[in-house]
Amino acid sequence: MEHRERSRKEYHTNRWTVISRKFRASHPLCQRCLETGIVTESEVVDHIIPVEVHGKFWDRYNYQALCKKCNIIKGNEDKKLINEHRKAIK
C-alpha cells in the first residue's frame, strides 16, 4: 500500500473551515474551468502557489476556488513544483 502524507494541520482547523466556506461563497465557480470556458461549481479552496513553496498558508491572495477534478490535476502539478523546490534549497 502506498503511503500518503497527511495534509497540513491548518486544513483541519475551524479557522480554515470558516475561511474556505466564505471564499467559495464569494467565488462559486472553478477558476480553472472558467479559464477554458466551462462553468463548474467550486468545491475546494486551493493555494495557487503551494504552501511548501510560498511559505504562507493564510495568504488570501494565494487562494483560488476549484472543482475537485481540477484540484486533483493541480495537486499533481504541485507535486512536481514542490520536488523541484526541495532540490533547489538543498
C-alpha positions as a Markdown table, in Angstrom:
| # | Residue | x | y | z |
|---|---|---|---|---|
| 1 | Met | 0.0 | 0.0 | 0.0 |
| 2 | Glu | 1.3 | 3.5 | -0.9 |
| 3 | His | 1.9 | 5.9 | 1.9 |
| 4 | Arg | 0.2 | 9.3 | 1.5 |
| 5 | Glu | 1.3 | 12.3 | 3.5 |
| 6 | Arg | -1.3 | 13.7 | 5.9 |
| 7 | Ser | -2.5 | 17.1 | 4.9 |
| 8 | Arg | -1.3 | 20.1 | 6.8 |
| 9 | Lys | -2.8 | 20.6 | 10.3 |
| 10 | Glu | -4.1 | 24.0 | 9.2 |
| 11 | Tyr | -6.6 | 22.3 | 6.9 |
| 12 | His | -8.2 | 20.6 | 10.0 |
| 13 | Thr | -9.0 | 23.8 | 11.9 |
| 14 | Asn | -12.2 | 25.7 | 12.4 |
| 15 | Arg | -10.4 | 28.8 | 11.1 |
| 16 | Trp | -9.8 | 27.1 | 7.7 |
| 17 | Thr | -13.3 | 25.8 | 7.6 |
| 18 | Val | -14.7 | 29.3 | 8.0 |
| 19 | Ile | -12.3 | 30.9 | 5.6 |
| 20 | Ser | -12.7 | 28.3 | 2.9 |
| 21 | Arg | -16.6 | 28.4 | 3.1 |
| 22 | Lys | -16.6 | 32.2 | 2.8 |
| 23 | Phe | -14.1 | 32.2 | -0.1 |
| 24 | Arg | -16.1 | 29.6 | -2.0 |
| 25 | Ala | -19.3 | 31.6 | -1.3 |
| 26 | Ser | -17.7 | 34.6 | -3.0 |
| 27 | His | -16.0 | 32.5 | -5.7 |
| 28 | Pro | -18.7 | 30.0 | -6.6 |
| 29 | Leu | -17.1 | 28.8 | -9.8 |
| 30 | Cys | -14.0 | 26.8 | -10.6 |
| 31 | Gln | -11.3 | 29.2 | -11.7 |
| 32 | Arg | -9.5 | 26.7 | -14.0 |
| 33 | Cys | -12.7 | 25.6 | -15.7 |
| 34 | Leu | -13.7 | 29.2 | -16.3 |
| 35 | Glu | -10.4 | 29.8 | -18.0 |
| 36 | Thr | -11.3 | 27.2 | -20.6 |
| 37 | Gly | -14.9 | 28.5 | -21.0 |
| 38 | Ile | -16.5 | 25.8 | -18.8 |
| 39 | Val | -18.8 | 26.7 | -15.9 |
| 40 | Thr | -18.3 | 24.3 | -13.0 |
| 41 | Glu | -19.2 | 24.8 | -9.3 |
| 42 | Ser | -16.2 | 25.3 | -7.0 |
| 43 | Glu | -15.8 | 22.6 | -4.3 |
| 44 | Val | -12.4 | 23.4 | -2.7 |
| 45 | Val | -10.1 | 26.3 | -2.0 |
| 46 | Asp | -6.6 | 25.8 | -3.4 |
| 47 | His | -3.3 | 27.5 | -2.8 |
| 48 | Ile | -2.2 | 28.9 | -6.2 |
| 49 | Ile | 1.4 | 28.6 | -5.2 |
| 50 | Pro | 1.8 | 25.5 | -2.9 |
| 51 | Val | 2.4 | 26.5 | 0.7 |
| 52 | Glu | 5.6 | 24.4 | 0.7 |
| 53 | Val | 6.9 | 26.9 | -1.9 |
| 54 | His | 5.1 | 30.1 | -1.0 |
| 55 | Gly | 5.6 | 29.6 | 2.7 |
| 56 | Lys | 2.4 | 31.4 | 3.9 |
| 57 | Phe | -0.7 | 29.3 | 4.5 |
| 58 | Trp | -3.1 | 32.1 | 5.4 |
| 59 | Asp | -2.3 | 34.4 | 2.5 |
| 60 | Arg | -5.7 | 35.0 | 1.0 |
| 61 | Tyr | -4.2 | 36.4 | -2.2 |
| 62 | Asn | -2.8 | 32.9 | -2.9 |
| 63 | Tyr | -6.3 | 31.2 | -2.8 |
| 64 | Gln | -8.4 | 30.1 | -5.8 |
| 65 | Ala | -11.6 | 28.2 | -5.9 |
| 66 | Leu | -11.5 | 24.9 | -7.9 |
| 67 | Cys | -13.7 | 21.9 | -8.6 |
| 68 | Lys | -12.5 | 18.5 | -7.3 |
| 69 | Lys | -11.3 | 17.4 | -10.7 |
| 70 | Cys | -9.2 | 20.5 | -11.3 |
| 71 | Asn | -7.8 | 20.3 | -7.7 |
| 72 | Ile | -6.6 | 16.8 | -8.3 |
| 73 | Ile | -4.9 | 17.8 | -11.6 |
| 74 | Lys | -3.4 | 20.9 | -9.9 |
| 75 | Gly | -2.2 | 18.8 | -6.9 |
| 76 | Asn | -0.3 | 16.5 | -9.3 |
| 77 | Glu | 1.3 | 19.6 | -10.9 |
| 78 | Asp | 2.1 | 21.0 | -7.5 |
| 79 | Lys | 4.0 | 17.8 | -6.5 |
| 80 | Lys | 6.5 | 18.4 | -9.3 |
| 81 | Leu | 6.9 | 22.0 | -8.3 |
| 82 | Ile | 7.4 | 21.1 | -4.7 |
| 83 | Asn | 10.0 | 18.4 | -5.6 |
| 84 | Glu | 11.9 | 21.0 | -7.7 |
| 85 | His | 11.8 | 23.5 | -4.8 |
| 86 | Arg | 13.1 | 20.9 | -2.4 |
| 87 | Lys | 16.0 | 20.1 | -4.7 |
| 88 | Ala | 16.8 | 23.7 | -5.2 |
| 89 | Ile | 17.1 | 24.5 | -1.4 |
| 90 | Lys | 19.3 | 21.5 | -0.6 |
